[in-house]
C-alpha cells in the first residue's frame, strides 16, 4: 500500500500496526477531531513523503515530536 486516506472519520487513535505499512508514501488522518496523537510506530514509515494531520486534536508539541520522528516527511498540520 502506498496511499492511505483516513480523513473525515471519528478516530480516537490510529492502531500501532500502521508502522507495518513500510511502503506508505502518503497518509492523511486530517479532520479527525478526536485524534490526539499518533503511535510511535510511525517512525517505521521511512518512505513516507507526506503526512496530513490538519484539523485533528493533535497538539503543537505532539506535532513537533512527529516531525522529529519523520525528518524526511512533509507534515501538514494547518
HTML snippet that shows the backbone in 3Dmol.js (N, CA, C, O; Angstrom):
<script src="https://3Dmol.org/build/3Dmol-min.js"></script>
<div id="view" style="width:600px;height:400px;position:relative"></div>
<script>
const pdb = `
ATOM      1  N   UNK A   1       0.842  -1.173   0.000  1.00  0.00           N
ATOM      2  CA  UNK A   1       0.000   0.000   0.000  1.00  0.00           C
ATOM      3  C   UNK A   1       0.887   1.235   0.000  1.00  0.00           C
ATOM      4  O   UNK A   1       1.862   1.313   0.747  1.00  0.00           O
ATOM      5  N   UNK A   2       0.542   2.188  -0.837  1.00  0.00           N
ATOM      6  CA  UNK A   2       1.328   3.415  -0.979  1.00  0.00           C
ATOM      7  C   UNK A   2       0.601   4.636  -0.429  1.00  0.00           C
ATOM      8  O   UNK A   2       1.234   5.557   0.087  1.00  0.00           O
ATOM      9  N   UNK A   3      -0.728   4.646  -0.540  1.00  0.00           N
ATOM     10  CA  UNK A   3      -1.538   5.798  -0.127  1.00  0.00           C
ATOM     11  C   UNK A   3      -2.634   5.312   0.806  1.00  0.00           C
ATOM     12  O   UNK A   3      -3.323   4.335   0.517  1.00  0.00           O
ATOM     13  N   UNK A   4      -2.788   6.008   1.935  1.00  0.00           N
ATOM     14  CA  UNK A   4      -3.844   5.671   2.892  1.00  0.00           C
ATOM     15  C   UNK A   4      -4.524   6.961   3.319  1.00  0.00           C
ATOM     16  O   UNK A   4      -3.897   7.841   3.908  1.00  0.00           O
ATOM     17  N   UNK A   5      -5.807   7.064   3.018  1.00  0.00           N
ATOM     18  CA  UNK A   5      -6.581   8.254   3.350  1.00  0.00           C
ATOM     19  C   UNK A   5      -7.649   7.868   4.371  1.00  0.00           C
ATOM     20  O   UNK A   5      -8.552   7.085   4.076  1.00  0.00           O
ATOM     21  N   UNK A   6      -7.532   8.421   5.560  1.00  0.00           N
ATOM     22  CA  UNK A   6      -8.451   8.131   6.659  1.00  0.00           C
ATOM     23  C   UNK A   6      -9.103   9.412   7.171  1.00  0.00           C
ATOM     24  O   UNK A   6      -9.503   9.484   8.333  1.00  0.00           O
ATOM     25  N   UNK A   7      -9.210  10.412   6.316  1.00  0.00           N
ATOM     26  CA  UNK A   7      -9.755  11.700   6.753  1.00  0.00           C
ATOM     27  C   UNK A   7     -11.272  11.635   6.959  1.00  0.00           C
ATOM     28  O   UNK A   7     -11.944  10.723   6.478  1.00  0.00           O
ATOM     29  N   UNK A   8     -11.792  12.632   7.691  1.00  0.00           N
ATOM     30  CA  UNK A   8     -13.222  12.786   7.956  1.00  0.00           C
ATOM     31  C   UNK A   8     -13.837  11.545   8.610  1.00  0.00           C
ATOM     32  O   UNK A   8     -14.856  11.030   8.149  1.00  0.00           O
ATOM     33  N   UNK A   9     -13.208  11.078   9.681  1.00  0.00           N
ATOM     34  CA  UNK A   9     -13.733   9.973  10.478  1.00  0.00           C
ATOM     35  C   UNK A   9     -13.819  10.424  11.927  1.00  0.00           C
ATOM     36  O   UNK A   9     -13.645  11.605  12.227  1.00  0.00           O
ATOM     37  N   UNK A  10     -14.080   9.511  12.798  1.00  0.00           N
ATOM     38  CA  UNK A  10     -14.171   9.827  14.223  1.00  0.00           C
ATOM     39  C   UNK A  10     -13.118   9.052  15.004  1.00  0.00           C
ATOM     40  O   UNK A  10     -13.357   8.639  16.139  1.00  0.00           O
ATOM     41  N   UNK A  11     -11.960   8.858  14.398  1.00  0.00           N
ATOM     42  CA  UNK A  11     -10.903   8.097  15.059  1.00  0.00           C
ATOM     43  C   UNK A  11     -10.431   8.788  16.335  1.00  0.00           C
ATOM     44  O   UNK A  11     -10.231  10.002  16.362  1.00  0.00           O
ATOM     45  N   UNK A  12     -10.259   7.997  17.385  1.00  0.00           N
ATOM     46  CA  UNK A  12      -9.635   8.491  18.610  1.00  0.00           C
ATOM     47  C   UNK A  12      -8.171   8.090  18.628  1.00  0.00           C
ATOM     48  O   UNK A  12      -7.352   8.709  19.308  1.00  0.00           O
ATOM     49  N   UNK A  13      -7.851   7.047  17.872  1.00  0.00           N
ATOM     50  CA  UNK A  13      -6.462   6.603  17.770  1.00  0.00           C
ATOM     51  C   UNK A  13      -6.252   5.848  16.468  1.00  0.00           C
ATOM     52  O   UNK A  13      -7.187   5.333  15.855  1.00  0.00           O
ATOM     53  N   UNK A  14      -5.008   5.806  16.078  1.00  0.00           N
ATOM     54  CA  UNK A  14      -4.596   5.037  14.912  1.00  0.00           C
ATOM     55  C   UNK A  14      -3.874   3.812  15.466  1.00  0.00           C
ATOM     56  O   UNK A  14      -3.017   3.954  16.338  1.00  0.00           O
ATOM     57  N   UNK A  15      -4.200   2.613  14.983  1.00  0.00           N
ATOM     58  CA  UNK A  15      -3.552   1.414  15.511  1.00  0.00           C
ATOM     59  C   UNK A  15      -2.038   1.444  15.337  1.00  0.00           C
ATOM     60  O   UNK A  15      -1.533   1.958  14.339  1.00  0.00           O
ATOM     61  N   UNK A  16      -1.321   0.895  16.304  1.00  0.00           N
ATOM     62  CA  UNK A  16       0.143   0.870  16.235  1.00  0.00           C
ATOM     63  C   UNK A  16       0.633   0.090  15.026  1.00  0.00           C
ATOM     64  O   UNK A  16       1.769   0.275  14.588  1.00  0.00           O
ATOM     65  N   UNK A  17      -0.213  -0.781  14.482  1.00  0.00           N
ATOM     66  CA  UNK A  17       0.152  -1.571  13.307  1.00  0.00           C
ATOM     67  C   UNK A  17       0.369  -0.713  12.068  1.00  0.00           C
ATOM     68  O   UNK A  17       0.872  -1.207  11.058  1.00  0.00           O
ATOM     69  N   UNK A  18       0.000   0.556  12.127  1.00  0.00           N
ATOM     70  CA  UNK A  18       0.255   1.467  10.997  1.00  0.00           C
ATOM     71  C   UNK A  18       1.742   1.456  10.646  1.00  0.00           C
ATOM     72  O   UNK A  18       2.110   1.643   9.486  1.00  0.00           O
ATOM     73  N   UNK A  19       2.588   1.240  11.640  1.00  0.00           N
ATOM     74  CA  UNK A  19       4.030   1.210  11.426  1.00  0.00           C
ATOM     75  C   UNK A  19       4.502   0.053  10.569  1.00  0.00           C
ATOM     76  O   UNK A  19       5.656   0.029  10.138  1.00  0.00           O
ATOM     77  N   UNK A  20       3.622  -0.912  10.313  1.00  0.00           N
ATOM     78  CA  UNK A  20       3.967  -2.054   9.467  1.00  0.00           C
ATOM     79  C   UNK A  20       3.803  -1.734   7.980  1.00  0.00           C
ATOM     80  O   UNK A  20       4.220  -2.515   7.125  1.00  0.00           O
ATOM     81  N   UNK A  21       3.201  -0.595   7.679  1.00  0.00           N
ATOM     82  CA  UNK A  21       2.987  -0.196   6.275  1.00  0.00           C
ATOM     83  C   UNK A  21       4.222   0.545   5.766  1.00  0.00           C
ATOM     84  O   UNK A  21       4.157   1.730   5.438  1.00  0.00           O
ATOM     85  N   UNK A  22       5.322  -0.152   5.705  1.00  0.00           N
ATOM     86  CA  UNK A  22       6.627   0.469   5.448  1.00  0.00           C
ATOM     87  C   UNK A  22       6.780   1.056   4.046  1.00  0.00           C
ATOM     88  O   UNK A  22       7.716   1.819   3.807  1.00  0.00           O
ATOM     89  N   UNK A  23       5.894   0.725   3.122  1.00  0.00           N
ATOM     90  CA  UNK A  23       5.962   1.291   1.766  1.00  0.00           C
ATOM     91  C   UNK A  23       5.052   2.494   1.589  1.00  0.00           C
ATOM     92  O   UNK A  23       4.933   3.033   0.488  1.00  0.00           O
ATOM     93  N   UNK A  24       4.413   2.913   2.667  1.00  0.00           N
ATOM     94  CA  UNK A  24       3.463   4.021   2.595  1.00  0.00           C
ATOM     95  C   UNK A  24       4.184   5.313   2.216  1.00  0.00           C
ATOM     96  O   UNK A  24       5.214   5.660   2.794  1.00  0.00           O
ATOM     97  N   UNK A  25       3.618   6.019   1.228  1.00  0.00           N
ATOM     98  CA  UNK A  25       4.177   7.295   0.779  1.00  0.00           C
ATOM     99  C   UNK A  25       3.346   8.482   1.261  1.00  0.00           C
ATOM    100  O   UNK A  25       3.876   9.574   1.467  1.00  0.00           O
ATOM    101  N   UNK A  26       2.044   8.267   1.439  1.00  0.00           N
ATOM    102  CA  UNK A  26       1.124   9.361   1.770  1.00  0.00           C
ATOM    103  C   UNK A  26       0.115   8.855   2.789  1.00  0.00           C
ATOM    104  O   UNK A  26      -0.513   7.815   2.589  1.00  0.00           O
ATOM    105  N   UNK A  27      -0.039   9.593   3.882  1.00  0.00           N
ATOM    106  CA  UNK A  27      -1.009   9.247   4.925  1.00  0.00           C
ATOM    107  C   UNK A  27      -1.790  10.493   5.289  1.00  0.00           C
ATOM    108  O   UNK A  27      -1.211  11.533   5.602  1.00  0.00           O
ATOM    109  N   UNK A  28      -3.110  10.382   5.248  1.00  0.00           N
ATOM    110  CA  UNK A  28      -3.986  11.503   5.582  1.00  0.00           C
ATOM    111  C   UNK A  28      -4.934  11.080   6.698  1.00  0.00           C
ATOM    112  O   UNK A  28      -5.807  10.235   6.496  1.00  0.00           O
ATOM    113  N   UNK A  29      -4.758  11.670   7.871  1.00  0.00           N
ATOM    114  CA  UNK A  29      -5.665  11.441   9.002  1.00  0.00           C
ATOM    115  C   UNK A  29      -6.341  12.746   9.413  1.00  0.00           C
ATOM    116  O   UNK A  29      -6.846  12.865  10.529  1.00  0.00           O
ATOM    117  N   UNK A  30      -6.350  13.712   8.519  1.00  0.00           N
ATOM    118  CA  UNK A  30      -6.925  15.015   8.822  1.00  0.00           C
ATOM    119  C   UNK A  30      -8.433  14.911   9.069  1.00  0.00           C
ATOM    120  O   UNK A  30      -9.078  13.933   8.691  1.00  0.00           O
ATOM    121  N   UNK A  31      -8.970  15.940   9.709  1.00  0.00           N
ATOM    122  CA  UNK A  31     -10.393  16.062  10.002  1.00  0.00           C
ATOM    123  C   UNK A  31     -10.903  14.984  10.965  1.00  0.00           C
ATOM    124  O   UNK A  31     -12.083  14.634  10.939  1.00  0.00           O
ATOM    125  N   UNK A  32     -10.025  14.467  11.801  1.00  0.00           N
ATOM    126  CA  UNK A  32     -10.386  13.537  12.871  1.00  0.00           C
ATOM    127  C   UNK A  32     -10.193  14.290  14.187  1.00  0.00           C
ATOM    128  O   UNK A  32      -9.144  14.186  14.823  1.00  0.00           O
ATOM    129  N   UNK A  33     -11.195  15.034  14.581  1.00  0.00           N
ATOM    130  CA  UNK A  33     -11.093  15.946  15.730  1.00  0.00           C
ATOM    131  C   UNK A  33     -10.746  15.245  17.041  1.00  0.00           C
ATOM    132  O   UNK A  33     -10.169  15.866  17.934  1.00  0.00           O
ATOM    133  N   UNK A  34     -11.087  13.967  17.171  1.00  0.00           N
ATOM    134  CA  UNK A  34     -10.830  13.232  18.414  1.00  0.00           C
ATOM    135  C   UNK A  34      -9.443  12.609  18.466  1.00  0.00           C
ATOM    136  O   UNK A  34      -9.055  12.044  19.489  1.00  0.00           O
ATOM    137  N   UNK A  35      -8.703  12.706  17.387  1.00  0.00           N
ATOM    138  CA  UNK A  35      -7.367  12.126  17.327  1.00  0.00           C
ATOM    139  C   UNK A  35      -6.377  13.047  18.029  1.00  0.00           C
ATOM    140  O   UNK A  35      -6.184  14.189  17.611  1.00  0.00           O
ATOM    141  N   UNK A  36      -5.750  12.555  19.096  1.00  0.00           N
ATOM    142  CA  UNK A  36      -4.847  13.374  19.921  1.00  0.00           C
ATOM    143  C   UNK A  36      -3.371  13.068  19.690  1.00  0.00           C
ATOM    144  O   UNK A  36      -2.508  13.871  20.045  1.00  0.00           O
ATOM    145  N   UNK A  37      -3.080  11.921  19.104  1.00  0.00           N
ATOM    146  CA  UNK A  37      -1.683  11.551  18.878  1.00  0.00           C
ATOM    147  C   UNK A  37      -1.616  10.442  17.829  1.00  0.00           C
ATOM    148  O   UNK A  37      -2.635   9.878  17.432  1.00  0.00           O
ATOM    149  N   UNK A  38      -0.418  10.151  17.402  1.00  0.00           N
ATOM    150  CA  UNK A  38      -0.158   9.027  16.513  1.00  0.00           C
ATOM    151  C   UNK A  38       0.780   8.075  17.245  1.00  0.00           C
ATOM    152  O   UNK A  38       1.590   8.518  18.060  1.00  0.00           O
ATOM    153  N   UNK A  39       0.687   6.792  16.974  1.00  0.00           N
ATOM    154  CA  UNK A  39       1.559   5.844  17.674  1.00  0.00           C
ATOM    155  C   UNK A  39       3.024   6.035  17.285  1.00  0.00           C
ATOM    156  O   UNK A  39       3.337   6.445  16.167  1.00  0.00           O
ATOM    157  N   UNK A  40       3.893   5.736  18.212  1.00  0.00           N
ATOM    158  CA  UNK A  40       5.330   5.893  17.946  1.00  0.00           C
ATOM    159  C   UNK A  40       5.808   4.975  16.829  1.00  0.00           C
ATOM    160  O   UNK A  40       6.889   5.183  16.279  1.00  0.00           O
ATOM    161  N   UNK A  41       5.018   3.964  16.488  1.00  0.00           N
ATOM    162  CA  UNK A  41       5.402   3.047  15.409  1.00  0.00           C
ATOM    163  C   UNK A  41       5.472   3.738  14.048  1.00  0.00           C
ATOM    164  O   UNK A  41       6.001   3.165  13.096  1.00  0.00           O
ATOM    165  N   UNK A  42       4.942   4.969  13.937  1.00  0.00           N
ATOM    166  CA  UNK A  42       5.047   5.667  12.645  1.00  0.00           C
ATOM    167  C   UNK A  42       6.497   5.983  12.294  1.00  0.00           C
ATOM    168  O   UNK A  42       6.806   6.307  11.148  1.00  0.00           O
ATOM    169  N   UNK A  43       7.370   5.890  13.264  1.00  0.00           N
ATOM    170  CA  UNK A  43       8.797   6.091  12.985  1.00  0.00           C
ATOM    171  C   UNK A  43       9.289   5.070  11.940  1.00  0.00           C
ATOM    172  O   UNK A  43      10.291   5.303  11.263  1.00  0.00           O
ATOM    173  N   UNK A  44       8.580   3.952  11.817  1.00  0.00           N
ATOM    174  CA  UNK A  44       8.952   2.915  10.844  1.00  0.00           C
ATOM    175  C   UNK A  44       8.553   3.271   9.418  1.00  0.00           C
ATOM    176  O   UNK A  44       8.925   2.562   8.482  1.00  0.00           O
ATOM    177  N   UNK A  45       7.808   4.345   9.235  1.00  0.00           N
ATOM    178  CA  UNK A  45       7.343   4.739   7.898  1.00  0.00           C
ATOM    179  C   UNK A  45       8.414   5.580   7.206  1.00  0.00           C
ATOM    180  O   UNK A  45       8.190   6.750   6.894  1.00  0.00           O
ATOM    181  N   UNK A  46       9.548   4.991   6.975  1.00  0.00           N
ATOM    182  CA  UNK A  46      10.705   5.714   6.437  1.00  0.00           C
ATOM    183  C   UNK A  46      10.501   6.199   5.005  1.00  0.00           C
ATOM    184  O   UNK A  46      11.210   7.104   4.567  1.00  0.00           O
ATOM    185  N   UNK A  47       9.561   5.630   4.270  1.00  0.00           N
ATOM    186  CA  UNK A  47       9.287   6.043   2.893  1.00  0.00           C
ATOM    187  C   UNK A  47       8.241   7.161   2.824  1.00  0.00           C
ATOM    188  O   UNK A  47       8.021   7.737   1.759  1.00  0.00           O
ATOM    189  N   UNK A  48       7.601   7.468   3.949  1.00  0.00           N
ATOM    190  CA  UNK A  48       6.508   8.439   3.959  1.00  0.00           C
ATOM    191  C   UNK A  48       7.001   9.806   3.497  1.00  0.00           C
ATOM    192  O   UNK A  48       7.976  10.341   4.025  1.00  0.00           O
ATOM    193  N   UNK A  49       6.311  10.360   2.504  1.00  0.00           N
ATOM    194  CA  UNK A  49       6.671  11.660   1.956  1.00  0.00           C
ATOM    195  C   UNK A  49       5.773  12.775   2.458  1.00  0.00           C
ATOM    196  O   UNK A  49       6.211  13.916   2.603  1.00  0.00           O
ATOM    197  N   UNK A  50       4.501  12.442   2.728  1.00  0.00           N
ATOM    198  CA  UNK A  50       3.569  13.471   3.209  1.00  0.00           C
ATOM    199  C   UNK A  50       2.606  12.871   4.225  1.00  0.00           C
ATOM    200  O   UNK A  50       2.028  11.804   4.021  1.00  0.00           O
ATOM    201  N   UNK A  51       2.458  13.597   5.324  1.00  0.00           N
ATOM    202  CA  UNK A  51       1.527  13.238   6.389  1.00  0.00           C
ATOM    203  C   UNK A  51       0.618  14.431   6.630  1.00  0.00           C
ATOM    204  O   UNK A  51       1.093  15.517   6.964  1.00  0.00           O
ATOM    205  N   UNK A  52      -0.674  14.241   6.464  1.00  0.00           N
ATOM    206  CA  UNK A  52      -1.643  15.324   6.662  1.00  0.00           C
ATOM    207  C   UNK A  52      -2.358  15.071   7.989  1.00  0.00           C
ATOM    208  O   UNK A  52      -3.013  14.046   8.175  1.00  0.00           O
ATOM    209  N   UNK A  53      -2.215  16.039   8.912  1.00  0.00           N
ATOM    210  CA  UNK A  53      -2.840  15.914  10.230  1.00  0.00           C
ATOM    211  C   UNK A  53      -3.591  17.188  10.624  1.00  0.00           C
ATOM    212  O   UNK A  53      -3.793  17.449  11.810  1.00  0.00           O
ATOM    213  N   UNK A  54      -4.001  17.979   9.631  1.00  0.00           N
ATOM    214  CA  UNK A  54      -4.705  19.209   9.971  1.00  0.00           C
ATOM    215  C   UNK A  54      -6.116  18.905  10.472  1.00  0.00           C
ATOM    216  O   UNK A  54      -6.722  17.896  10.112  1.00  0.00           O
ATOM    217  N   UNK A  55      -6.617  19.808  11.310  1.00  0.00           N
ATOM    218  CA  UNK A  55      -7.942  19.689  11.914  1.00  0.00           C
ATOM    219  C   UNK A  55      -8.123  18.399  12.703  1.00  0.00           C
ATOM    220  O   UNK A  55      -9.141  17.715  12.599  1.00  0.00           O
ATOM    221  N   UNK A  56      -7.101  18.092  13.495  1.00  0.00           N
ATOM    222  CA  UNK A  56      -7.173  16.990  14.451  1.00  0.00           C
ATOM    223  C   UNK A  56      -6.980  17.595  15.837  1.00  0.00           C
ATOM    224  O   UNK A  56      -6.782  18.802  15.972  1.00  0.00           O
ATOM    225  N   UNK A  57      -7.038  16.766  16.848  1.00  0.00           N
ATOM    226  CA  UNK A  57      -6.790  17.227  18.205  1.00  0.00           C
ATOM    227  C   UNK A  57      -5.333  17.102  18.614  1.00  0.00           C
ATOM    228  O   UNK A  57      -5.015  17.190  19.800  1.00  0.00           O
ATOM    229  N   UNK A  58      -4.447  16.900  17.654  1.00  0.00           N
ATOM    230  CA  UNK A  58      -3.022  16.720  17.940  1.00  0.00           C
ATOM    231  C   UNK A  58      -2.408  18.073  18.303  1.00  0.00           C
ATOM    232  O   UNK A  58      -2.516  19.038  17.546  1.00  0.00           O
ATOM    233  N   UNK A  59      -1.772  18.129  19.457  1.00  0.00           N
ATOM    234  CA  UNK A  59      -1.191  19.372  19.954  1.00  0.00           C
ATOM    235  C   UNK A  59       0.056  19.769  19.169  1.00  0.00           C
ATOM    236  O   UNK A  59       0.657  18.949  18.474  1.00  0.00           O
ATOM    237  N   UNK A  60       0.433  21.042  19.292  1.00  0.00           N
ATOM    238  CA  UNK A  60       1.638  21.535  18.616  1.00  0.00           C
ATOM    239  C   UNK A  60       2.878  20.794  19.103  1.00  0.00           C
ATOM    240  O   UNK A  60       3.785  20.506  18.322  1.00  0.00           O
ATOM    241  N   UNK A  61       2.912  20.492  20.384  1.00  0.00           N
ATOM    242  CA  UNK A  61       4.044  19.756  20.938  1.00  0.00           C
ATOM    243  C   UNK A  61       4.127  18.357  20.331  1.00  0.00           C
ATOM    244  O   UNK A  61       5.213  17.890  19.989  1.00  0.00           O
ATOM    245  N   UNK A  62       2.981  17.690  20.196  1.00  0.00           N
ATOM    246  CA  UNK A  62       2.952  16.360  19.590  1.00  0.00           C
ATOM    247  C   UNK A  62       3.349  16.437  18.109  1.00  0.00           C
ATOM    248  O   UNK A  62       4.029  15.543  17.606  1.00  0.00           O
ATOM    249  N   UNK A  63       2.940  17.474  17.426  1.00  0.00           N
ATOM    250  CA  UNK A  63       3.307  17.658  16.014  1.00  0.00           C
ATOM    251  C   UNK A  63       4.820  17.776  15.879  1.00  0.00           C
ATOM    252  O   UNK A  63       5.409  17.205  14.961  1.00  0.00           O
ATOM    253  N   UNK A  64       5.449  18.511  16.787  1.00  0.00           N
ATOM    254  CA  UNK A  64       6.910  18.629  16.754  1.00  0.00           C
ATOM    255  C   UNK A  64       7.579  17.279  16.964  1.00  0.00           C
ATOM    256  O   UNK A  64       8.589  16.971  16.332  1.00  0.00           O
ATOM    257  N   UNK A  65       7.010  16.482  17.853  1.00  0.00           N
ATOM    258  CA  UNK A  65       7.560  15.148  18.096  1.00  0.00           C
ATOM    259  C   UNK A  65       7.418  14.280  16.841  1.00  0.00           C
ATOM    260  O   UNK A  65       8.347  13.563  16.468  1.00  0.00           O
ATOM    261  N   UNK A  66       6.259  14.349  16.196  1.00  0.00           N
ATOM    262  CA  UNK A  66       6.034  13.590  14.961  1.00  0.00           C
ATOM    263  C   UNK A  66       7.036  14.019  13.892  1.00  0.00           C
ATOM    264  O   UNK A  66       7.590  13.180  13.181  1.00  0.00           O
ATOM    265  N   UNK A  67       7.265  15.316  13.780  1.00  0.00           N
ATOM    266  CA  UNK A  67       8.245  15.814  12.796  1.00  0.00           C
ATOM    267  C   UNK A  67       9.643  15.286  13.084  1.00  0.00           C
ATOM    268  O   UNK A  67      10.399  15.000  12.155  1.00  0.00           O
ATOM    269  N   UNK A  68       9.993  15.155  14.350  1.00  0.00           N
ATOM    270  CA  UNK A  68      11.314  14.626  14.691  1.00  0.00           C
ATOM    271  C   UNK A  68      11.416  13.139  14.360  1.00  0.00           C
ATOM    272  O   UNK A  68      12.495  12.648  14.029  1.00  0.00           O
ATOM    273  N   UNK A  69      10.306  12.429  14.446  1.00  0.00           N
ATOM    274  CA  UNK A  69      10.290  11.005  14.088  1.00  0.00           C
ATOM    275  C   UNK A  69      10.401  10.800  12.579  1.00  0.00           C
ATOM    276  O   UNK A  69      10.949   9.797  12.122  1.00  0.00           O
ATOM    277  N   UNK A  70       9.872  11.762  11.802  1.00  0.00           N
ATOM    278  CA  UNK A  70       9.809  11.634  10.340  1.00  0.00           C
ATOM    279  C   UNK A  70      10.509  12.819   9.678  1.00  0.00           C
ATOM    280  O   UNK A  70       9.851  13.641   9.039  1.00  0.00           O
ATOM    281  N   UNK A  71      11.824  12.921   9.818  1.00  0.00           N
ATOM    282  CA  UNK A  71      12.535  14.115   9.344  1.00  0.00           C
ATOM    283  C   UNK A  71      12.481  14.345   7.832  1.00  0.00           C
ATOM    284  O   UNK A  71      12.689  15.472   7.381  1.00  0.00           O
ATOM    285  N   UNK A  72      12.208  13.311   7.045  1.00  0.00           N
ATOM    286  CA  UNK A  72      12.197  13.472   5.583  1.00  0.00           C
ATOM    287  C   UNK A  72      10.778  13.579   5.029  1.00  0.00           C
ATOM    288  O   UNK A  72      10.567  13.505   3.818  1.00  0.00           O
ATOM    289  N   UNK A  73       9.820  13.752   5.920  1.00  0.00           N
ATOM    290  CA  UNK A  73       8.419  13.788   5.536  1.00  0.00           C
ATOM    291  C   UNK A  73       7.852  15.190   5.718  1.00  0.00           C
ATOM    292  O   UNK A  73       8.165  15.866   6.698  1.00  0.00           O
ATOM    293  N   UNK A  74       7.025  15.626   4.782  1.00  0.00           N
ATOM    294  CA  UNK A  74       6.306  16.892   4.923  1.00  0.00           C
ATOM    295  C   UNK A  74       5.087  16.614   5.802  1.00  0.00           C
ATOM    296  O   UNK A  74       4.224  15.807   5.455  1.00  0.00           O
ATOM    297  N   UNK A  75       5.036  17.296   6.942  1.00  0.00           N
ATOM    298  CA  UNK A  75       3.911  17.139   7.871  1.00  0.00           C
ATOM    299  C   UNK A  75       3.035  18.390   7.746  1.00  0.00           C
ATOM    300  O   UNK A  75       3.440  19.490   8.123  1.00  0.00           O
ATOM    301  N   UNK A  76       1.844  18.198   7.217  1.00  0.00           N
ATOM    302  CA  UNK A  76       0.905  19.311   7.016  1.00  0.00           C
ATOM    303  C   UNK A  76      -0.054  19.312   8.202  1.00  0.00           C
ATOM    304  O   UNK A  76      -0.855  18.395   8.381  1.00  0.00           O
ATOM    305  N   UNK A  77       0.054  20.373   9.010  1.00  0.00           N
ATOM    306  CA  UNK A  77      -0.744  20.424  10.231  1.00  0.00           C
ATOM    307  C   UNK A  77      -1.703  21.618  10.266  1.00  0.00           C
ATOM    308  O   UNK A  77      -2.528  21.706  11.175  1.00  0.00           O
ATOM    309  N   UNK A  78      -1.616  22.525   9.314  1.00  0.00           N
ATOM    310  CA  UNK A  78      -2.512  23.681   9.298  1.00  0.00           C
ATOM    311  C   UNK A  78      -2.958  23.991   7.887  1.00  0.00           C
ATOM    312  O   UNK A  78      -3.719  24.935   7.674  1.00  0.00           O
TER     313      UNK A  78
END
`;
const viewer = $3Dmol.createViewer("view");
viewer.addModel(pdb, "pdb");
viewer.setStyle({}, {cartoon: {color: "spectrum"}});
viewer.zoomTo();
viewer.render();
</script>
